[in-house]
Amino acid sequence: MSIPIVLTVLAVLLGYWLRRVRRKGESPEGQEVGRWQGIHIPREKLNRTTDRNLLGRELEREGKEEEARLLYEANLAEGDIGSHPYERLRIIYSRRKQYEEALRVCEAFLKVPQEPKKLEAFRQHAEKLRLKIDKEGAR
């Protein structure tokens, strides 16, 4: 390939990428990261919640589950719309046999706009947790 053709291809790809980024809602100043189902996500909020999720994963790998749990709970309190902190908290609380807390997390997730597939999975988890809670209460 000759150099002019390569440069033309790169220019076309760059133009496509820029149009795609702008379509997703990112402003030229970078203040808004995106829009999903009418929800605007400020960059600083995304950075905080993402950083907490990444640190939480690292803490879990190191066996520091309680510290990770606190980070995930902070994301829920801040209204994180990602599924990661909800999934991790559900798992942590279920592992600890704190089924009421796991159910609380599932029910909170069901109020967040999400993909139908994820919502259905959390509905099923919530139902299983209700059965466990009822079974524990019957003893």
C-alpha positions, 0 to 999 in steps of 0.5 A, a space after each residue: 500500500 502506498 503512503 497516501 492510501 494509508 493516510 486516507 484510511 487512517 483519516 477515514 477511521 479517525 473521522 468515524 471514531 470521532 463521530 461515534 464518540 460524539 453520538 454517544 454524548 461526550 461533549 467536546 469539553 469532556 464533562 459528560 461521559 455518556 447517556 444511557 436510557 436518559 441518564 447523564 453520567 458526569 465524568 467525575 462520578 464515573 471516575 469515582 465509581 469506577 475507581 471504587 469498583 477496581 479497588 474493590 476487585 483488587 481488595 477481594 483478590 487480596 482477601 480483604 472482603 470487608 473493605 471491598 464491601 464498603 467500597 461497593 456499598 459507597 457506589 450503591 449509596 451514590 446511585 451507581 447504575 453499573 451492575 458490578 457493585 450489585 453483583 459483588 455485594 450479592 455474592 459477598 452477602 450470600 457467602 456470609 449467609 446474610 440473605 436479607 442484605 443480599 435481597 436488599 441489594 437485589 431489590 435495589 438493582 431492580 430499580 436501576 435501569 438495566 438490560 432486561 437480561 440482567 434484570 431477569 437474572 437479579 429477579 431470579 436471585 431475589 426469588 431464591 433469596 426470599 425462599 432461603 429467608 423463608 426457609 431460615 425463618 421456618 426453623 
